[in-house]
Amino acid sequence: MRRALAVLAAVPLILFAAACGSDDGSGTTASTGGSSGVKVAGNVGAKPTVTFPSGTPATTSSYEVIQPGDGTGVKAGDRVIVNLTVFNWDGKDNKVQGSSYDTKAPETIAVNEQLPQVLQEGFTKVKGGGRLLAVLANDAVQGQQQAAPAEPTKVFVFDVVGTRPAPLKAATGTETKESIKGVEVVNPGGEKAPTLTTKTKEKAPKDLVVKTLITGTGEKVTANQTLSVHYTGKIWGSDKQFDSSWERGEPAEFPLGQVIQGWQKGLVDVPVGSRVVMSVPPEMGYGSQEQQGIPANSTLVFVVDVLGAY
């Protein structure tokens, strides 16, 4: 799925041909086929069924609004939350490459100049609850070498869940004065990164420990959401830092169901806007496998600002 999503950024300038779809009024969508001849059927909100025309795959990129939707419109600059299904249109098997309906993890896509032009235009024609068909071919690719092998034409079906509100800049709320014995966190206030110290002679906890340092006022995180967070991670006892989004200068985004167990369990029910400190035992982190900068069987300590959940 990730390789398929890379296509969205790998084709910088795509020409497009637009066509309108139709809705039979029953909640089931049906494509008129448009210029590509690809047909889409099924309910928005469920994995679609796609039928391909016989013959050679399309060589011209296009989009088609299958169902416009009746929610909030999408505009340039938005970060749109979608369920997507992607196919390789090779004229033979036309196999599905992946679907967020299978992974149960919707994707967030920035509608900006890094997207192919066909998608920049197409996304602005649908609203929440809508469905967009996009055919991405090898036409109009800047800098493409003639000797380079052509990629199979990709077919995407996007179901628009909604647009994502901008995440917070930092945790905001009431400080609790809670802590984990042996761990120190200094909150400087504002948007500055907290200081985490884990050099201690205290024995690491055997179980997952989560303490709220600042209680946010947003909705509580659920297990199936994608999070936007700032964080710093260190090794218990050594004060060795192995990662920090604050130092990279931008928050991290990820589906909560795709990270270590300590985060999956520790961040559920945390209100957006909160700052927490977590001690994660090895079996809920990376276990006996050494990771880059993390020795085997390490207890990990994180300070995390939950900036958004979608």
Backbone as numpy.savetxt, mean C-alpha at the origin, in Angstrom:
# Nx Ny Nz CAx CAy CAz Cx Cy Cz
2.56 -9.95 -7.67 1.73 -8.74 -7.67 2.59 -7.48 -7.67
3.65 -7.49 -6.85 4.51 -6.30 -6.78 5.18 -6.03 -8.12
5.59 -7.10 -8.84 6.20 -6.90 -10.15 5.19 -6.30 -11.12
3.96 -6.72 -11.01 2.92 -6.17 -11.88 2.68 -4.70 -11.57
2.69 -4.36 -10.27 2.47 -2.97 -9.89 3.60 -2.07 -10.36
4.80 -2.64 -10.51 5.93 -1.84 -10.98 5.68 -1.29 -12.37
4.83 -1.96 -13.12 4.50 -1.48 -14.46 3.90 -0.08 -14.40
3.18 0.21 -13.33 2.51 1.51 -13.21 3.50 2.66 -13.22
4.70 2.41 -12.72 5.71 3.46 -12.71 6.74 3.29 -13.82
6.78 2.12 -14.45 7.82 1.83 -15.43 7.48 2.33 -16.83
6.24 2.69 -17.07 5.83 3.18 -18.38 5.45 4.65 -18.23
6.39 5.57 -18.43 6.16 6.97 -18.07 5.18 7.72 -18.95
5.15 7.46 -20.24 4.25 8.19 -21.12 3.52 7.21 -22.03
2.24 7.06 -21.79 1.43 6.14 -22.57 0.31 6.93 -23.25
0.14 6.72 -24.55 -1.01 7.30 -25.23 -2.25 6.49 -24.86
-3.39 7.12 -24.90 -4.59 6.41 -24.49 -5.73 6.67 -25.46
-6.71 5.76 -25.42 -7.97 5.94 -26.14 -9.08 5.61 -25.17
-9.99 6.54 -24.94 -11.02 6.36 -23.92 -12.30 5.84 -24.53
-13.01 5.05 -23.77 -14.34 4.60 -24.16 -15.19 4.47 -22.92
-16.49 4.57 -23.06 -17.38 4.54 -21.91 -17.91 3.13 -21.69
-18.14 2.79 -20.41 -18.74 1.52 -20.09 -20.22 1.69 -19.81
-20.86 0.62 -19.39 -22.28 0.67 -19.08 -22.56 -0.14 -17.85
-23.70 0.17 -17.21 -24.11 -0.52 -16.00 -25.54 -0.97 -16.22
-25.83 -2.24 -15.94 -27.17 -2.74 -16.20 -28.15 -2.42 -15.09
-27.64 -1.69 -14.04 -28.52 -1.25 -12.98 -28.70 -2.28 -11.87
-28.14 -3.46 -12.00 -28.32 -4.50 -11.00 -27.18 -4.58 -10.02
-26.17 -3.69 -10.19 -24.97 -3.76 -9.36 -23.89 -4.60 -10.00
-24.19 -5.25 -11.10 -23.20 -6.02 -11.86 -22.73 -5.19 -13.03
-21.43 -5.11 -13.23 -20.90 -4.29 -14.30 -20.68 -5.11 -15.55
-20.77 -4.46 -16.69 -20.51 -5.13 -17.96 -19.85 -4.15 -18.90
-18.71 -4.53 -19.46 -17.97 -3.65 -20.35 -18.51 -3.71 -21.76
-18.46 -2.56 -22.44 -18.80 -2.55 -23.86 -17.61 -2.96 -24.71
-16.44 -3.15 -24.06 -15.26 -3.61 -24.78 -14.35 -2.48 -25.19
-14.88 -1.34 -25.59 -14.05 -0.20 -25.94 -13.10 -0.52 -27.07
-12.03 0.26 -27.16 -11.08 0.08 -28.25 -10.25 -1.18 -28.10
-10.10 -1.71 -26.87 -9.26 -2.88 -26.65 -9.99 -4.18 -26.94
-11.29 -4.20 -26.82 -12.05 -5.44 -26.98 -12.09 -6.29 -25.73
-11.42 -5.88 -24.67 -11.44 -6.60 -23.40 -12.79 -6.35 -22.72
-13.38 -7.41 -22.18 -14.66 -7.29 -21.51 -14.52 -7.67 -20.04
-15.20 -6.91 -19.19 -15.13 -7.12 -17.75 -16.54 -7.34 -17.22
-16.71 -8.33 -16.36 -18.01 -8.59 -15.75 -17.83 -8.89 -14.27
-18.90 -8.72 -13.51 -18.86 -9.00 -12.08 -19.20 -7.78 -11.27
-19.43 -7.98 -10.00 -19.78 -6.89 -9.09 -18.56 -6.11 -8.68
-18.68 -4.79 -8.64 -17.64 -3.98 -8.01 -17.57 -4.37 -6.54
-16.37 -4.60 -6.06 -16.20 -5.09 -4.70 -15.90 -6.57 -4.64
-15.82 -7.22 -5.80 -15.45 -8.63 -5.87 -14.52 -8.82 -7.06
-13.75 -9.89 -7.04 -12.78 -10.16 -8.10 -13.50 -10.26 -9.44
-13.06 -9.50 -10.44 -13.78 -9.46 -11.72 -13.47 -10.67 -12.59
-14.35 -10.89 -13.56 -14.12 -11.85 -14.63 -13.77 -11.07 -15.89
-12.67 -11.44 -16.54 -12.19 -10.71 -17.72 -12.14 -11.67 -18.91
-12.68 -11.21 -20.04 -12.66 -11.98 -21.28 -11.85 -11.22 -22.31
-10.92 -11.91 -22.95 -10.03 -11.28 -23.92 -10.47 -11.62 -25.35
-10.31 -10.67 -26.27 -10.61 -10.97 -27.67 -9.55 -11.89 -28.26
-9.91 -12.60 -29.31 -8.93 -13.44 -29.99 -7.98 -12.58 -30.81
-6.86 -13.16 -31.16 -5.91 -12.43 -31.98 -4.80 -11.79 -31.17
-4.10 -10.89 -31.82 -2.94 -10.24 -31.22 -3.35 -9.26 -30.12
-2.63 -9.23 -28.98 -2.94 -8.27 -27.92 -2.84 -6.83 -28.42
-3.55 -5.95 -27.76 -3.51 -4.53 -28.12 -2.10 -3.98 -28.00
-1.74 -3.11 -28.91 -0.43 -2.45 -28.87 -0.57 -0.97 -28.52
-1.80 -0.52 -28.35 -2.07 0.86 -27.95 -2.73 0.85 -26.57
-2.20 1.63 -25.66 -2.74 1.70 -24.31 -4.08 2.44 -24.32
-4.94 2.07 -23.39 -6.25 2.71 -23.31 -6.83 2.53 -21.92
-7.85 3.31 -21.63 -8.62 3.07 -20.40 -10.09 3.09 -20.73
-10.87 2.51 -19.87 -12.32 2.49 -20.04 -12.99 2.53 -18.68
-13.92 3.43 -18.50 -14.70 3.49 -17.27 -15.79 2.43 -17.36
-15.67 1.40 -16.55 -16.67 0.33 -16.54 -17.87 0.76 -15.71
-17.60 1.35 -14.57 -18.66 1.92 -13.74 -18.11 3.17 -13.08
-18.80 4.33 -13.19 -18.22 5.58 -12.70 -18.18 5.70 -11.19
-19.08 5.02 -10.47 -19.13 5.14 -9.02 -19.90 6.37 -8.59
-20.31 6.39 -7.34 -21.10 7.52 -6.84 -20.53 8.11 -5.56
-19.26 7.78 -5.26 -18.63 8.31 -4.06 -17.84 9.57 -4.36
-16.80 9.80 -3.58 -15.94 10.97 -3.76 -15.10 10.80 -5.02
-15.02 11.86 -5.82 -14.24 11.82 -7.04 -12.75 11.79 -6.78
-12.02 11.28 -7.76 -10.56 11.22 -7.68 -9.98 12.35 -8.52
-9.00 13.05 -7.98 -8.36 14.13 -8.73 -6.85 13.97 -8.69
-6.18 14.67 -9.59 -4.73 14.60 -9.64 -4.14 14.99 -8.29
-3.15 14.22 -7.86 -2.51 14.46 -6.57 -3.07 13.61 -5.45
-4.24 13.00 -5.67 -4.81 12.13 -4.64 -4.03 10.83 -4.54
-4.18 10.18 -3.40 -3.69 8.82 -3.22 -4.92 7.94 -3.14
-5.15 7.18 -4.18 -6.39 6.43 -4.32 -6.21 5.01 -3.81
-7.16 4.55 -3.02 -7.14 3.19 -2.49 -7.95 2.32 -3.44
-7.35 1.25 -3.93 -8.00 0.40 -4.92 -7.83 -1.06 -4.59
-8.81 -1.85 -4.99 -8.61 -3.28 -5.18 -8.30 -3.47 -6.66
-7.29 -4.24 -6.96 -6.90 -4.39 -8.36 -6.64 -5.84 -8.70
-6.89 -6.16 -9.96 -6.58 -7.46 -10.53 -5.82 -7.20 -11.83
-4.71 -7.92 -12.03 -3.86 -7.65 -13.19 -3.60 -8.94 -13.96
-3.62 -8.81 -15.31 -3.43 -9.94 -16.22 -2.28 -9.65 -17.18
-1.58 -10.70 -17.60 -0.67 -10.65 -18.74 -1.48 -10.95 -20.00
-1.63 -9.99 -20.88 -2.36 -10.23 -22.13 -1.32 -10.62 -23.19
-1.10 -11.91 -23.34 -0.10 -12.40 -24.28 -0.73 -13.04 -25.52
-2.08 -13.07 -25.56 -2.76 -13.68 -26.70 -2.82 -15.19 -26.63
-2.31 -15.76 -25.53 -2.31 -17.22 -25.38 -3.09 -17.60 -24.12
-2.38 -17.56 -22.99 -3.03 -17.94 -21.74 -3.72 -16.77 -21.06
-3.18 -15.56 -21.28 -3.75 -14.35 -20.66 -3.95 -14.54 -19.16
-2.89 -15.01 -18.51 -3.00 -15.41 -17.11 -3.12 -14.21 -16.17
-3.88 -14.42 -15.09 -3.93 -13.43 -14.02 -2.61 -13.47 -13.27
-2.06 -12.28 -12.99 -0.80 -12.18 -12.25 -1.02 -12.01 -10.76
-2.15 -11.49 -10.40 -2.43 -11.28 -8.99 -3.67 -10.45 -8.80
-4.21 -10.50 -7.59 -5.40 -9.72 -7.26 -5.39 -9.40 -5.79
-5.67 -8.15 -5.45 -5.77 -7.78 -4.04 -6.99 -8.42 -3.39
-7.93 -8.92 -4.19 -9.06 -9.66 -3.61 -8.60 -11.00 -3.05
-7.50 -11.52 -3.58 -6.94 -12.76 -3.04 -6.11 -12.49 -1.79
-5.33 -11.42 -1.81 -4.47 -11.09 -0.67 -5.22 -10.37 0.43
-6.42 -9.85 0.10 -7.23 -9.07 1.04 -6.49 -7.85 1.55
-5.67 -7.26 0.68 -4.89 -6.07 1.03 -4.98 -5.06 -0.10
-5.93 -4.12 -0.05 -6.02 -3.09 -1.08 -4.71 -2.31 -1.21
-4.48 -1.78 -2.40 -3.26 -1.02 -2.69 -3.59 0.48 -2.70
-2.58 1.28 -2.37 -2.71 2.74 -2.46 -1.82 3.22 -3.60
-2.38 3.97 -4.54 -1.66 4.43 -5.71 -1.73 5.95 -5.77
-0.59 6.59 -5.90 -0.54 8.05 -6.02 -0.86 8.46 -7.45
-1.86 9.29 -7.63 -2.23 9.76 -8.96 -1.38 10.98 -9.28
-0.19 10.72 -9.82 0.75 11.81 -10.11 1.47 11.53 -11.41
2.48 12.34 -11.71 3.16 12.26 -12.99 4.00 11.00 -13.15
4.19 10.24 -12.07 4.93 8.99 -12.19 4.09 7.87 -12.78
2.78 8.06 -12.80 1.90 7.07 -13.42 1.90 7.26 -14.93
1.63 6.20 -15.70 1.38 6.39 -17.12 0.24 7.39 -17.33
0.33 8.17 -18.38 -0.67 9.20 -18.65 -2.08 8.62 -18.74
-2.18 7.41 -19.29 -3.49 6.78 -19.43 -4.16 6.59 -18.07
-3.38 6.32 -17.03 -3.94 6.16 -15.70 -4.16 7.49 -15.00
-3.26 8.45 -15.25 -3.49 9.79 -14.71 -4.86 10.31 -15.15
-5.19 10.08 -16.41 -6.48 10.52 -16.94 -7.61 9.62 -16.45
-7.40 8.32 -16.52 -8.47 7.39 -16.20 -8.97 7.50 -14.78
-8.05 7.62 -13.83 -8.46 7.68 -12.43 -9.33 8.90 -12.14
-9.11 10.00 -12.85 -9.90 11.20 -12.60 -11.31 11.10 -13.19
-11.61 10.01 -13.89 -12.94 9.81 -14.46 -13.82 8.90 -13.60
-13.29 8.40 -12.48 -14.08 7.52 -11.63 -14.16 8.09 -10.22
-15.14 7.59 -9.46 -15.35 8.00 -8.08 -15.30 6.74 -7.19
-15.40 6.97 -5.90 -15.47 5.84 -4.99 -16.61 4.91 -5.36
-16.34 3.62 -5.37 -17.33 2.63 -5.80 -17.31 2.36 -7.29
-16.41 3.04 -8.02 -16.31 2.85 -9.46 -15.33 1.77 -9.85
-15.34 1.44 -11.13 -14.43 0.42 -11.68 -13.81 0.95 -12.96
-12.48 0.82 -13.06 -11.72 1.30 -14.21 -10.94 0.14 -14.82
-11.05 0.00 -16.15 -10.24 -0.95 -16.91 -9.11 -0.18 -17.58
-7.88 -0.67 -17.46 -6.74 -0.03 -18.11 -5.90 -1.07 -18.83
-5.59 -0.78 -20.08 -4.70 -1.62 -20.89 -3.39 -0.85 -21.05
-2.29 -1.44 -20.58 -0.98 -0.80 -20.67 -0.11 -1.60 -21.62
0.14 -1.02 -22.79 0.97 -1.65 -23.81 2.35 -1.00 -23.84
3.14 -1.34 -24.84 4.52 -0.84 -24.92 4.65 0.41 -25.78
3.54 1.07 -26.07 3.60 2.26 -26.91 4.10 3.48 -26.12
4.79 4.35 -26.86 5.20 5.67 -26.33 6.02 5.60 -25.06
6.92 4.62 -24.97 7.79 4.52 -23.80 9.06 5.30 -24.07
9.30 6.32 -23.29 10.49 7.14 -23.49 11.74 6.34 -23.16
12.73 6.45 -24.03 14.03 5.84 -23.77 14.06 4.35 -24.00
12.97 3.77 -24.52 12.98 2.32 -24.76 13.92 1.99 -25.92
14.78 1.02 -25.72 15.72 0.61 -26.75 15.04 -0.39 -27.68
15.26 -0.22 -28.97 14.60 -1.08 -29.93 15.00 -2.55 -29.74
16.22 -2.78 -29.27 16.68 -4.16 -29.08 16.09 -4.80 -27.83
15.51 -3.97 -26.92 14.97 -4.51 -25.69 13.71 -5.32 -25.98
13.56 -6.48 -25.32 12.36 -7.29 -25.56 11.12 -6.57 -25.04
10.03 -6.67 -25.78 8.79 -6.03 -25.38 8.16 -6.78 -24.21
7.61 -6.04 -23.28 6.89 -6.63 -22.17 5.49 -7.01 -22.64
4.90 -8.07 -22.07 3.51 -8.38 -22.41 2.60 -7.22 -22.06
1.59 -7.01 -22.85 0.58 -6.01 -22.53 -0.10 -6.39 -21.22
-0.25 -5.41 -20.33 -0.88 -5.65 -19.04 -2.31 -5.12 -19.06
-3.19 -5.83 -18.40 -4.57 -5.40 -18.25 -4.86 -5.30 -16.76
-5.26 -4.12 -16.31 -5.60 -3.87 -14.92 -7.09 -3.59 -14.80
-7.70 -4.16 -13.78 -9.05 -3.77 -13.39 -8.95 -3.18 -11.98
-9.29 -1.90 -11.86 -9.21 -1.19 -10.59 -10.61 -0.94 -10.05
-10.88 -1.38 -8.83 -12.09 -1.01 -8.11 -11.73 0.03 -7.07
-12.29 1.22 -7.20 -11.90 2.34 -6.35 -12.63 2.25 -5.00
-11.86 2.05 -3.95 -12.41 2.00 -2.60 -12.65 3.42 -2.09
-11.73 4.32 -2.39 -11.84 5.71 -1.96 -10.50 6.40 -2.08
-10.42 7.61 -1.61 -9.17 8.35 -1.58 -8.68 8.44 -0.14
-7.38 8.42 -0.03 -6.77 8.38 1.30 -6.51 9.78 1.83
-6.98 10.10 3.03 -6.65 11.40 3.61 -5.16 11.51 3.91
-4.66 12.72 3.95 -3.23 12.93 4.24 -2.91 12.44 5.65
-1.79 11.73 5.82 -1.43 11.28 7.16 -0.99 12.44 8.04
-1.01 12.22 9.34 -0.49 13.21 10.28 1.02 13.36 10.09
1.58 14.44 10.58 3.03 14.65 10.53 3.74 13.97 11.69
3.04 13.85 12.82 3.63 13.26 14.02 2.51 12.88 14.96
2.85 12.11 15.99 1.86 11.77 17.02 1.37 13.05 17.69
0.11 13.04 18.02 -0.48 14.20 18.69 -1.54 13.73 19.66
-1.49 14.22 20.87 -2.44 13.78 21.88 -1.87 13.98 23.27
-2.30 13.15 24.19 -1.94 13.29 25.60 -0.84 12.31 25.96
0.23 12.83 26.58 1.30 11.95 27.05 0.82 11.16 28.27
1.19 9.88 28.34 0.68 9.00 29.39 1.68 8.75 30.51
2.96 8.99 30.24 4.04 8.71 31.19 4.29 7.21 31.35
3.71 6.38 30.46 3.98 4.95 30.52 5.38 4.67 29.96
5.93 3.50 30.29 7.25 3.12 29.79 7.43 1.62 29.92
8.49 1.12 29.29 8.92 -0.27 29.47 10.19 -0.24 30.32
10.24 -1.03 31.36 11.39 -1.03 32.25 12.65 -1.37 31.47
13.64 -0.50 31.53 14.89 -0.70 30.81 14.98 0.07 29.52
13.87 0.66 29.08 13.82 1.41 27.83 13.44 2.86 28.14
14.12 3.78 27.49 13.82 5.20 27.69 13.44 5.84 26.36
12.37 6.60 26.37 11.95 7.37 25.21 11.76 8.82 25.65
12.42 9.72 24.94 12.28 11.16 25.21 11.46 11.77 24.08
10.35 12.39 24.42 9.48 13.03 23.45 9.82 14.52 23.35
10.42 14.97 22.26 10.84 16.37 22.15 9.69 17.31 21.80
8.56 16.77 21.36 7.43 17.60 20.98 7.49 17.99 19.51
6.36 18.49 19.00 6.28 18.90 17.60 6.47 17.71 16.67
7.15 17.97 15.54 7.36 16.92 14.54 8.74 16.28 14.65
9.48 16.60 15.71 10.81 16.02 15.88 10.72 14.56 16.30
11.71 13.77 15.88 11.74 12.36 16.22 12.02 12.17 17.71
11.36 11.22 18.34 11.69 10.91 19.73 13.05 10.23 19.81
13.66 10.28 20.97 14.94 9.62 21.22 14.68 8.31 21.96
15.12 7.21 21.37 14.93 5.89 21.96 16.27 5.36 22.46
16.30 4.92 23.73 17.51 4.34 24.31 17.18 2.95 24.84
17.96 1.96 24.38 17.68 0.57 24.77 18.89 -0.10 25.43
19.92 0.67 25.76 21.09 0.09 26.44 20.73 -0.09 27.91
20.60 -1.32 28.32 20.13 -1.62 29.67 20.65 -2.98 30.11
20.74 -3.16 31.43 21.09 -4.45 32.00 19.85 -5.25 32.37
18.68 -4.62 32.17 17.43 -5.33 32.44 17.28 -6.49 31.46
16.70 -7.58 31.96 16.44 -8.73 31.11 15.30 -8.43 30.16
15.46 -8.81 28.90 14.42 -8.54 27.91 13.14 -9.31 28.25
11.98 -8.69 28.08 10.71 -9.40 28.32 10.57 -10.60 27.40
9.98 -11.67 27.92 9.77 -12.87 27.11 8.59 -12.71 26.15
7.64 -11.87 26.54 6.44 -11.68 25.75 6.44 -10.30 25.09
5.54 -10.11 24.15 5.34 -8.81 23.53 4.84 -7.81 24.57
5.49 -6.65 24.61 5.07 -5.58 25.52 4.85 -4.32 24.69
3.68 -3.71 24.83 3.35 -2.49 24.11 2.87 -1.45 25.12
3.49 -0.30 25.13 3.10 0.80 26.01 2.80 2.03 25.17
1.71 2.69 25.50 1.31 3.92 24.81 1.99 5.11 25.47
2.74 5.87 24.70 3.43 7.06 25.21 2.59 8.31 25.00
1.95 8.39 23.84 1.03 9.49 23.53 -0.25 8.85 22.98
-1.39 9.20 23.55 -2.65 8.62 23.12 -3.29 9.52 22.06
-3.41 9.00 20.84 -4.03 9.76 19.77 -5.55 9.75 19.87
-6.18 10.56 19.04 -7.63 10.71 19.09 -8.31 10.14 17.84
-7.55 9.47 16.95 -8.12 8.94 15.72 -8.79 7.59 15.91
-9.25 7.03 14.80 -9.86 5.70 14.83 -8.82 4.65 15.18
-9.27 3.56 15.78 -8.35 2.48 16.16 -7.94 1.66 14.94
-6.69 1.25 14.92 -6.14 0.45 13.82 -6.81 -0.93 13.82
-7.14 -1.42 12.61 -7.64 -2.78 12.45 -6.63 -3.61 11.67
-6.74 -4.93 11.78 -5.72 -5.83 11.26 -5.59 -5.80 9.74
-6.66 -5.42 9.02 -6.62 -5.47 7.56 -6.26 -4.15 6.92
-5.79 -3.17 7.70 -5.52 -1.84 7.16 -4.07 -1.69 6.70
-3.87 -0.67 5.85 -2.53 -0.21 5.50 -2.20 0.97 6.40
-1.01 0.97 6.97 -0.62 2.01 7.92 0.42 2.94 7.33
0.38 4.18 7.78 1.46 5.14 7.56 2.06 5.43 8.93
3.37 5.19 9.08 4.01 5.32 10.39 5.39 5.94 10.26
5.81 6.58 11.34 7.23 6.87 11.55 7.69 5.94 12.67
8.95 5.49 12.58 9.43 4.56 13.60 10.95 4.58 13.67
11.46 4.13 14.82 12.87 3.81 15.01 12.94 2.43 15.65
13.88 1.59 15.18 14.06 0.26 15.73 15.46 0.07 16.26
15.57 -0.50 17.47 16.86 -0.78 18.09 16.86 -2.18 18.70
18.06 -2.66 19.04 18.24 -3.97 19.66 18.23 -3.80 21.17
17.45 -4.64 21.84 17.40 -4.58 23.31 18.80 -4.83 23.89
19.19 -3.96 24.82 20.43 -4.12 25.57 21.65 -3.48 24.97
21.67 -3.31 23.65 22.88 -2.78 23.00 22.73 -1.34 22.55
21.51 -0.86 22.44 21.19 0.46 21.89 21.58 0.59 20.43
21.76 -0.56 19.75 22.12 -0.55 18.33 20.88 -0.29 17.48
20.93 0.78 16.70 19.83 1.11 15.81 19.99 0.37 14.49
18.90 -0.25 14.01 18.95 -0.94 12.72 18.04 -0.32 11.66
17.17 0.60 12.07 16.30 1.22 11.08 15.62 2.44 11.69
15.32 3.43 10.83 14.58 4.61 11.28 13.98 5.33 10.09
12.67 5.41 10.04 12.01 6.18 8.97 12.24 7.66 9.17
12.39 8.10 10.42 12.65 9.52 10.66 13.96 9.93 10.00
14.96 9.08 10.07 16.25 9.43 9.46 16.16 9.42 7.94
15.26 8.61 7.37 15.07 8.61 5.92 14.28 9.82 5.45
13.57 10.44 6.36 12.87 11.69 6.03 11.46 11.52 5.50
10.93 10.29 5.53 9.55 10.09 5.10 8.95 8.89 5.81
7.64 8.93 6.10 6.99 7.81 6.77 7.02 6.55 5.92
6.89 5.41 6.58 6.77 4.12 5.91 5.29 3.78 5.75
4.97 3.07 4.67 3.60 2.60 4.44 3.64 1.11 4.15
2.70 0.36 4.74 2.68 -1.08 4.54 1.34 -1.64 5.01
0.86 -2.72 4.38 -0.28 -3.44 4.94 0.14 -4.09 6.27
-0.63 -3.91 7.31 -0.26 -4.42 8.61 -0.10 -5.94 8.59
-0.86 -6.61 7.73 -0.79 -8.07 7.67 0.46 -8.61 7.02
1.36 -7.72 6.53 2.56 -8.18 5.83 3.86 -7.86 6.57
3.77 -7.51 7.86 4.97 -7.21 8.64 5.11 -8.23 9.77
6.14 -8.07 10.59 6.41 -9.06 11.64 5.23 -9.17 12.61
5.12 -10.33 13.25 4.00 -10.62 14.14 3.91 -9.61 15.28
5.05 -9.15 15.77 5.02 -8.18 16.86 4.27 -6.92 16.49
4.45 -6.46 15.25 3.73 -5.28 14.79 2.26 -5.61 14.53
2.01 -6.76 13.94 0.63 -7.15 13.65 -0.22 -7.17 14.91
0.33 -7.74 15.97 -0.41 -7.85 17.23 -0.33 -6.56 18.05
0.82 -5.89 17.98 1.04 -4.74 18.85 0.34 -3.47 18.42
0.05 -3.34 17.13 -0.53 -2.08 16.65 -2.05 -2.14 16.44
-2.63 -3.33 16.48 -4.09 -3.42 16.40 -4.72 -2.74 17.61
-5.75 -1.95 17.36 -6.51 -1.20 18.37 -5.78 0.04 18.88
-4.63 0.36 18.31 -3.95 1.61 18.68 -4.62 2.76 17.92
-5.05 3.82 18.58 -5.68 4.94 17.88 -4.68 5.69 17.00
-5.12 6.09 15.81 -4.29 6.92 14.95 -3.93 8.21 15.70
-2.67 8.62 15.54 -2.16 9.77 16.27 -1.37 9.40 17.49
-1.32 8.10 17.82 -0.62 7.64 19.02 0.86 7.42 18.76
1.62 7.47 19.83 3.02 7.03 19.85 3.13 5.88 20.83
3.69 4.75 20.37 3.84 3.59 21.24 5.29 3.13 21.23
5.68 2.44 22.29 6.97 1.76 22.35 6.67 0.28 22.53
7.37 -0.56 21.75 7.12 -2.00 21.76 8.41 -2.77 21.97
8.35 -3.78 22.81 9.42 -4.76 22.93 8.92 -6.05 22.29
9.63 -6.49 21.25 9.18 -7.62 20.43 10.14 -8.79 20.64
9.66 -9.91 21.21 10.54 -11.07 21.42 10.93 -11.70 20.09
12.02 -12.47 20.06 12.53 -13.03 18.80 11.49 -13.80 18.00
10.66 -14.59 18.68 9.70 -15.42 17.94 8.61 -14.59 17.27
8.46 -13.32 17.65 7.50 -12.44 17.00 8.20 -11.40 16.13
9.54 -11.58 16.00 10.33 -10.71 15.13 10.93 -11.52 14.01
12.27 -11.69 14.06 12.96 -12.43 13.01 13.52 -13.76 13.50
13.24 -14.15 14.74 13.60 -15.46 15.25 15.10 -15.74 15.16
15.42 -16.94 14.73 16.82 -17.37 14.68 17.50 -16.97 13.38
16.80 -16.25 12.52 17.39 -15.82 11.25 18.02 -14.43 11.41
19.30 -14.36 11.10 19.97 -13.06 11.14 19.50 -12.20 9.97
19.18 -10.96 10.27 18.79 -10.00 9.24 19.87 -8.92 9.15
19.80 -8.11 8.12 20.80 -7.06 7.96 20.75 -6.11 9.15
21.82 -6.11 9.94 21.89 -5.23 11.11 21.20 -5.78 12.33
20.63 -6.98 12.25 19.90 -7.57 13.37 20.45 -8.97 13.63
21.14 -9.21 14.75 21.63 -10.56 15.06 20.48 -11.52 15.27
20.77 -12.81 15.11 19.76 -13.84 15.36 19.29 -13.78 16.81
18.02 -14.12 17.03 17.42 -14.21 18.37 17.45 -12.88 19.12
17.32 -11.79 18.40 17.31 -10.47 19.02 15.91 -10.08 19.49
15.85 -9.45 20.64 14.64 -8.76 21.07 14.69 -7.36 20.48
13.66 -6.98 19.77 13.61 -5.71 19.06 12.77 -4.71 19.85
13.20 -3.46 19.80 12.45 -2.39 20.46 12.15 -1.32 19.41
10.90 -0.91 19.34 10.47 0.11 18.39 9.72 1.22 19.12
9.96 2.44 18.68 9.06 3.53 19.01 8.37 3.90 17.71
7.03 3.95 17.73 6.23 4.08 16.50 5.20 5.17 16.66
5.15 6.08 15.68 4.04 7.04 15.56 3.08 6.52 14.50
1.83 6.30 14.90 0.81 5.85 13.95 0.17 7.09 13.33
0.52 7.37 12.07 0.13 8.61 11.41 -1.15 8.49 10.59
-1.47 7.29 10.16 -2.67 7.07 9.36 -2.95 5.60 9.22
-4.22 5.26 9.03 -4.64 3.86 8.81 -5.77 3.87 7.81
-5.66 3.04 6.75 -6.57 3.13 5.62 -7.07 1.75 5.22
